[in-house]
Every structure is written in C-alpha cells, then in structure tokens.
Amino acid sequence: MNNAKWYFIELPYFSDITKNDADRFKQWLHNNNIKFETSGAGSYLHFEIYATLDQVKIIDKALDEIVW
C-alpha cells in the first residue's frame, strides 16, 4: 500500500546563496527519484513533494544538510 501524500515547503529564493540551496535541494529530490513540483512564490520557491512517511524522514535529513 502506497501511503504517499503531498507535502509542501517554501524555501527562500532571493539571493545567490538561497537560490543555490533551493536548487541543490531540487537536484537532490530529482537524484533520489522523489516526485515533486516547484513554483515561484514571491521571493520563495514553493515545493510540492509527493512522498511516503519514510521518505519524509529522509527528506528532512537532506533539508538539514543542504538548506538549514
């Protein structure tokens, strides 16, 4: 049974540093075959990520390492 659902996060996207972090996270999602969509949200990049609870734990760790 696939218990995946959509999760949402917005990352800052207004300077070279924050754009680089958001782009690295986007690439990480792609490299790990995690379904996602992005859209602009003012000075933020909005992510919609389709993931299971197990994947969310891995995504949280990646966010800690890449962005935070």
N, C-alpha and C positions, 0 to 999 in steps of 0.2 A: 504494500500500500504506500503510495506516494503522498506524504503529508506536507508537501511543499506549499508555501503561500508567498504572497508578495510582501516584501519588507521595503521600507523607504528610509533614505538618508539624504541629507543635503550637506555637501562639503563646500567650504569656501573656494571661490574661483575668481579672485580679483588681483592677484599678484603672481609673479613668476613662480614663487615658492609654492603658493597654494594651488596654482594650476598644475604644477609638476606633481604634487602629492595626489591630486584628484586623478590625473592622467595615469600615474603609476598604479593607483587602485583599480582604475578601469582596466588596465592591461592585466593586472593580477586576476581579476574576475574572468576575463577572456581566457587567459592561460589555464585557469582551473575549471573551464567549461561550466561556469555558473551563468545562467541566463539572467540578463539584465538589460535595462534600457536607461538612457540618460536624456535629460532635457535641461535647458537653461532656466534658472530661477533667479533673475537679477544678478547679484554678484556671487551666486552659489551655483553648483552643479547638482541637480536633483537626480538621484539614482533610484530606480525601482528594481529590486533584486528578487528573483524567484528562487527560493531556497527552502530546504528542509531545516528542521531544528538543529540537526547535527552539522549541517553546512553553516548555519548561522554562527555557531561556536567558532568554527574555523575562520569565517569572515571577520568576526570580532577581533580575533587574534591578529589577522592581517591588517585590519584598520589600526590597531595599536602599534604595529611595527612600521606601517607605511605612512600614516597620517598623523596620529596623535603622538 
